[in-house]
Amino acid sequence: MSGVILVGVDGSKGSDDALRWALREARLRECSITALLAWGGDGLQREVYRRALQTGPTDHTDLETAASNALDQAIGRVGLSGAEVTRLVVDASPVAALGNSSAGAEMVVVGSHGHGPIHRAVAGSVAQGVVNHARIPVVVVRGTTEEHPTPRPVVVGVDGSGNSVGALRWAAEAAALRRASLRVVHALGHTEVLYPELLLAGQSSLLRRAEEALEEIVAKGLAGAGGIIVDTVVTPEAPSPVLLREAEDAQLLVVGHRGRGGFTELLLGSVSHQSILHARCPVTVVPSEGRVVAAT
């Protein structure tokens, strides 16, 4: 395989974690890395301001030089040896810069915490903005990212839509690269009803049909993907809490950006947003057909 992994950098610990994660992924996929620091617009970094102001009054060139130095230092801290790295300093907001620079990349990788007013306005706003607009996989790196002696599972949420099949295929590839098992989760939705006895009476049949549907989804999504250990989870619970629970011991959580049923509302307050905010591992968000997004 060959390609490019685009990483958003802002000098924060979160973006350093994203760079480290991207380096490991680049080695697995035999990819190069493009490290991008966006310093203009509402994404101007505090570190860029601080560096530039040390020399007195600033102009555009001073700010661009400070941004370039901040990017060099971030790369130096992480030590991206073992991968080809391209530096990119862009005078634009982070979401716009990452979107405009993502053509031809395999995925976009961002940290879960960063600097700047765009991040402070809404927790995870840069990550969510990239997820909402990118046309390739976007990974939000958060939680536990350390490598373990025994590969932890890759967890993916599916609902039967074409988009969730795409997420399943992406997750299967990630599991194969890591020589890890794949945990496929099908959450049907909320269990809170006015007459719970009616739910219990029909739950056995409902779950049986869901298990049969999941078998078809897995067969379709994993066609030709041999050698992966797969276990499935079918539950009547709501998707977000189930996925967060099942991913507690995972190295990667994969969700779709839009689907149907329990995964319909994949926007703010949705499964992808809740995963980005609360998962204990990196999150990959796979968009609808023709788009792919990843998060850690």
Buried (B, 14 or more C-beta within 10 A) or exposed (E): EEBBBBBBBBBBEBBBBBBBBBBBBBEEBEBBBBBBBBBBBBBBBBBBBEBBEEEEEBEEEBBBBBBBBBBBBBBEEBEBEEBEBEBBBBBBBBBBBBBEBBEEBBBBBBBBBBBBEBBEEEEBBBBBBBBBBBBBBBBBBBBBBEEEEEEBBBBBBBBBBEBBBBBBBBBBBBBBBBEBBBBBBBBBBEEEEEEEEEBEEEBEEBBEEBEEBBEEBBEEBBEEBEEBEBEBBBBBBBBBEBBBBBBBBBBBBBBBBBBEBBBBBBBEEBBBBBBBBBBBBBBBBBBBEEBBBBBB
